[in-house]
Amino acid sequence: MLQKLLVFCMITFCAFTLHAQAPFDTIPPYKKDNRMPAFKIMRLDNTWFSKEQLPKQDYTIIIYFAPDCGHCQHEMKEIIKNIDKFKKVNFLWVSYKSMPEISEFYVKYEISKYPNMFMGRDLDYKLPSFYRVKMTPFVAVYDKNNLFIKAFEGGAEMKELLPVLKLN
């Protein structure tokens, strides 16, 4: 009798375990919902910044980056080099790195000179999970209605980005 009870318990446990392990959804949320995700990032001055605070522009580009990433630094240099073409574009630079590292990046590239650039830390790690970021920089482009247009994993070259924004 004890053996039958033990076998029953093991079978029941295995069945519950298999049921609890639902298959992992391989499609990132941004590909299922074309709306810009809600976000709340900590800015360098320790204030919060959210989607609702973005100025109205023709486009918003969210760049998930790491300050010590060479490709991210290249992305910033290219954007700054072409900044005159991005007058109607918000840039939201978001990182998981420490505030001192983000601050160093901010100072190095003189971000304060660009009123359309916002930078901070995603303390809740919501954006990388929404985009399922595998590498930095991850670039997501949204239109004036905050609807998704295109993503660039590993960064966007200007020859690819500018036509998407119709900013040649």
Residue pairs with C-beta under 8 A, 6 or more apart in sequence:
28 130
28 131
28 132
29 37
29 129
29 130
29 131
29 132
30 37
30 130
30 131
30 140
30 148
30 151
34 147
34 148
35 146
35 147
35 148
36 51
36 60
36 62
36 142
36 146
36 147
36 148
37 51
37 126
37 127
37 130
38 50
38 51
38 126
39 50
39 51
39 62
39 92
39 94
39 122
39 126
39 127
40 48
40 49
40 50
40 124
40 126
41 48
41 49
41 50
41 92
41 94
41 118
41 120
41 121
41 122
41 123
42 48
42 49
42 99
42 120
42 121
42 123
43 49
43 118
43 119
43 120
44 99
44 102
44 103
44 106
44 119
44 120
49 118
49 120
51 146
54 60
54 90
54 92
54 118
55 90
55 116
56 144
57 88
57 89
57 90
57 116
57 144
58 88
58 89
58 143
58 144
58 165
59 88
59 89
59 90
59 141
59 142
59 143
59 144
59 149
59 165
60 89
60 90
60 91
60 92
60 141
60 142
60 146
61 89
61 90
61 91
61 92
61 139
61 140
61 141
61 142
61 161
62 92
62 94
62 127
62 139
62 140
62 142
63 72
63 75
63 91
63 92
63 93
63 94
63 137
63 138
63 139
63 140
64 94
64 95
64 122
64 127
64 128
64 131
64 133
64 136
64 137
64 138
64 140
65 72
65 75
65 76
65 93
65 94
65 95
65 105
65 136
65 137
65 138
66 72
66 95
66 96
66 97
66 136
67 95
67 97
67 101
67 102
67 104
67 105
68 97
68 101
69 136
69 137
71 135
71 136
71 137
71 154
71 155
72 136
72 137
72 155
73 105
74 155
75 137
75 139
75 155
75 156
76 93
76 105
76 109
77 109
78 157
78 158
79 86
79 91
80 109
80 114
82 158
82 162
83 114
85 162
85 167
86 116
86 165
86 167
87 116
89 116
89 165
89 167
90 116
90 117
90 118
91 114
91 116
91 117
91 118
92 118
92 119
93 111
93 117
93 118
93 119
93 120
94 119
94 120
94 121
94 122
94 127
95 101
95 102
95 105
95 119
95 120
95 121
95 122
96 121
96 122
96 125
96 128
97 121
98 121
99 121
102 119
102 120
102 121
105 111
105 119
106 112
106 119
111 117
111 119
122 128
127 133
128 138
131 138
131 140
131 151
133 153
134 153
135 153
135 154
136 154
137 154
137 155
138 151
138 152
138 153
138 154
139 151
139 152
139 155
139 156
139 161
140 148
140 150
140 151
140 152
141 148
141 149
141 150
141 151
141 152
141 156
141 161
141 164
141 165
142 148
142 149
143 149
149 164
150 164
152 160
152 161
162 168
